[in-house]
Every structure is written in C-alpha cells, then in structure tokens.
Amino acid sequence: MTAAKLSLFNTLTRRVEPLQPLAPPRVTFYTCGPTVWNFAHIGNFRTFLFEDLLRRWLEHSGYDVFQIMNLTDVDDRTIKAARAAGKPLAEHTAPFTKAFFEDRDYLRIRPAHVYTAATEYMPQMIALVSKLLERGVAYKGEDGSVYFAIGKFPTYGRLSQLDKREIKVGARVASDEYAKADPSDFALWKKADAEDEGVGAAWDAPFGRGRPGWHLECSAMALEEIGKHAGVQTLDIHAGGIDLIFPHHENEIAQSEGATGHTFSRHWVHGEFLNVRGTKMSKRHGNFLTARDLREQGVDAAAVRLLFFQTHYRQPVDFTDEALEAAKEGVRRLGEFHGRLQKGRGEKGQVLSARADKLEADVATALNDDLNAPRAVAALFDFVRAVNRELDRPAGPAGAQRALAVFEGITGAGLLDVLPTERAVDPALASWVAERVAARTQARKSKDFKAADAIRAELGAKGVEIEDTPQGTQWRLR
Ligand SMILES: [Zn+2]
C-alpha cells in the first residue's frame, strides 16, 4: 500500500500532521451525521462530500476504513419539529432518514459501514451516564437532569481553544446548542417533560426518566461501534463541520475521555461552511437549499461534486448559479474528453503515458497534502488540455489506453466520481435527431448553409449539440 503519506490538518493541534492510525491499515472514522428533523441542507452535504472524498482517498491509498455515521433522531430540534407536526417522534423522523439516504445516493456518497440511529442506543447512553456519575465527573441537578461537570475535566476546552478563565463553575446549560462564550456544565440526560412524553421521546433510566442530550449520543454510539468492530476506545479520525467544534465535539471528548480515560480521537478534521448566494433554486426556502432541490432541477450530481472539490475543505464555498453552471461545463468537458480517450488507438505510447504518470503523481501529492482537492482538480484539467492537444494532431498519438485507465481511476467511481451521469435517450428523440442530422448533412452538401444553420439551431433548442468530425456528424444531449 502507498499509505502513511497522508497529512491532515488536526483541529486539536491546529497543525497539518501525518495521519497515524492506531493499527494501520485499519482506520476508524466517525462522521457526525444529519439531524433528521427536516431535509438536509446542501451545506450539510458539503461536509458529507468532503468526508466522502477523505474516505475514498484513504481506501484508494490502501487503508481499511470503518466509517460510522450517526442519525440524530432525538434531540431538541427533532422533538420540537415532531411537536409542530403533531406526530410521534419516530413517525416524524422516519421520512427524513429515508430522504437522507436518497440524497446520499444521488450525490454518489459512499455509504458508511454503519448508520447509528440515536434512539437505538439507549442502553449504551444510559450506561455511559452511569459511568460518568460513578467517576464523579457528572452530577444530578436539582432540576432532575444529569450534567457533566466541566470543572472536573481538566482538559475541557482544548479542542475549541477555550479561554479557561471564562468558565464559571456551577453554571449550567440544558439546551443542545449554546455559544462558546458560555461554557457551562451541559446536560447529559434531560429529565423528561410533558413535551418529550407527548412525542414519545422519554426513556426509563436509573437516574430518572428522560432523554439523552445530543452530545452524549455521539460519544455512546462511537464507543459502542469501535468497541464492537475493533476492540478499541479511540477513534483514528473524527470529522464534522466546523460549527460542531463547540460545544458538540468539545463535549464528546469530555464525555468519552471522562468515562474511558483514553484519547477519544487521534485526529479531528473539520470542514468549512457553504454559503448559498443568489441561487434561483433556493428562493423557495429563503436560502435553505436542499439536495433534492438540485435533483428536481435535473442537476447532475457530478457537477455538485466537482463544484465542492474545486475549493479546499477548509475554505468556505459560495454556492451560486454561476459556480454551478461552471461546474456543469467542467463535467461536460470531462465527459467529452472521456469519449475521446475511449476512441483512442493503441496500447502503448510514450507521450500520453508520461502525461498519465504525471497526473497520477500530481493527484496523489495534492490529496496527501491535507486533502487538497482543488489542486488535484487543476492537475486533472491540465491533463485534459494537454492530452486534447495531442489528440488534435493529425496522426494523433498512440497510447491512449494508459491515459484512459488513469483518467478513469481519478474521475470515476474509485475516487472523485465526477463523470457525467449516463442519460437514457428517448428513442423517439433519437430518431428525430437522426432525421434532422441527415437533413442538415444534405443541406451542407448542396451548400445551403442557411438551412444547415437553421437545423443546428432547431436541434440546439431541444438540448442537442452536434459536432462535425471526419467520421461524420456526432450528437449528444447537453
Ligand atoms: Zn456528533
């Protein structure tokens, strides 16, 4: 394997560091998943797509990845949404879980090895709270909820670089989300109230009937799954969006390490935000743009992937109609180039093989350097330009086979997965196009260029692009 070369920014140390899994080639990888109170925003999918690329690059490099993704199906937001919808919690969240899997498949995201729904891990969560109570880092408040005592956990705040002077001993917060300016003892287990009972979000526990806090869920599920899979209590990589650093991941560390005494995760990786600006598609929901909005508009997932990979995961991306159009054009060019390579002749040839070797090396160097996808994509388009020039020469160079294999290895399902989705062509359309193309060829032969141009425009209006080649006129759908 070619592993052991990947370096990634580690939020714990604020440095790019070599990835050092506990027991290579195994990599245990926990990724915070969606809260299934609603459809996931395209910004959530930016995070899932950067994680998808990291997963694929690890596997491409020979690592044996075990990926866990949780589904938050009980927390403040899901309970509130279920109440507003007048439905039991499970009934409200089920369709959004299903929608998440559909969106994942649409965006070609490699499925995690296990999806953990929080409501299915109550015994593990209850055991974790009991352990923290036993160890004296948690206590029951007079409100009946159980809190984590951050003052009893000396390294609290390390991940988010919290100013410890801000910690007010005894201050408590019950809600799942709160600001970094208010570090407080946070709820591990919230005493059930009428709202929780009303939607079926309450469970019996030795320390009182209630429900888990959101942060507790991830600790309990991660520890359970890596314990079962690998017999360890330490993750190799924990990833999520930067908005999760505080309080979510800070609290996950406190809960997990407070219970096990072991490092919770060796590497913490966080992806930046996505801003949705000026897109027509998001008008329906303010700027709340979902993956299904894109799918309903017929946007090829390849374009969404390419758009995201053109920006480094630690830089914010603006999702605009212009950026999406540019990405669609990029995908179209990749598809067209793919077709040219497939028609290439010969097995061996120095020029193209050398270009392919360089592309392979450039992509590996870029991705090993903190998953620098934009540099990898730039190398890819350099390759497309250079090889197109070679293929344009009258005789054309031999050796397209190696170039094709490397190109497909990088742009295909094995890595970036940015080749256009094959579209089934309606047979009625195909025969109409064939008839129109023949009519145009006839018009050109009789030097009636006005008629030929009119037919080209007619085809264009139906989304059909044509190209005149030595082998005749070729067409495809835009
Ligand atoms: Zn989480």
Boltz pocket constraint, residues with backbone or C-beta under 6 A from the ligand:
constraints:
  - pocket:
      binder: B
      contacts: [[A, 31], [A, 32], [A, 33], [A, 70], [A, 214], [A, 218], [A, 248]]
      max_distance: 6.0
